[in-house]
Amino acid sequence: MKTNEYKERCVGLLDEFHRIIEAGKTDRSGLKYEGMDGLLREFRHLVYAFDKNLPLNDELNENTLRIFPPYMGDNEGDIERIQGYMNFFIHYLDDYAYF
């Protein structure tokens, strides 16, 4: 994949992340963040596929896969952290990677 394709995929994942968060705000089924685990897994793989040596991989391995079980309550800190990782990767692609 070309760098711009990685960016497009990440922007799409970020949009889906926001959709899941918004849907969770009104969901009363107890599965507020259904689909989040797959989205985060895909994001981790996207970053790894771009550059397996990127330091962001270490942070993602430690912090992202287990924080959003579909039944958990609201946690703005986790939401902001995950959004920050995605925004950072987009910023990295814009500023440091060559298209």
N, C-alpha and C positions, 0 to 999 in steps of 0.2 A: 504494500500500500504506500502511496505517496503521503507526505506530511499533511497536506491539506485534507486528505481523506481521513486521517486520524483525528484532525480537528473537527471535521464534520460529524464523525461518529461520536466524539466526546460531547459536542454541542447537543446532539440528539439524545444522548444518555442524560445530560443535564436537564433537558426539557422533560424527559420521562421521569426523572427524579422529582422535579417540581410537581408533575401531575400526580405522582403517587403520594407525595406529601399533602397536596391539596385534597385529594380524595380521602386521605386518612383523617383529615380534620372533621369530616362529616360522617364518617363510617362508624356505625354503632355495632357492627357484627363481631367485634373483638379481633378482627384481622386487619388492623389499621394500615399496615404497610406491606400488604401482600404484593409480592413481586420485587420487593426491594433487594432481597438476597441475590437474586439472579442478576439484577442490574449492577449491583456492586461487584459481583464476580466478573461480569463482562467488562466493567471499568478497569478492574485490576489486570485482566488479560490484555486489554487494549494498551495500557501503559507498558506492560511487560513486552508486548509484541513490538512496540515502538523502540524501546531500548531497555534490554534486560538489566543494564548496569545503571540505569537512572536511579538516583538516591530515593526518589519518591516511591519506588517499589518497596523499599524497606518499611517506610511509614505505612503504606497500604497493607502490607502483610501483617503488621502488628495491630492495626487499628480499624479496619473497615468491615471485615466479613461478618463479625459476630455481634455487631451493635444494633442491628435492626431486625430482631425477630418479628414476625408479622403481628404478634399479639402485644407488643410492648406499648407503653404509653408515650406521650409526647416527651421529647428530649431535645430542646432547641440547641443545646450544645453539640450534640451528635449531628443534627441536621446541618448546622453551620459548618462543622468540621468537614463533613463529606462534600458539601457544596464548595468549600474552600479548596479541597483537593482537586475537584473537577475544574474549577476556575483556574487554579494554578497550572494544571496541565495544559489548558487552552492558552494561558499566558506564555508558558514555556514554548509551546509550538509556534506561537506568533513571534516571540522575541528572540529565541535562541536556535530554533531549527530552521533549516533551509527548505523552501518549497521547491 
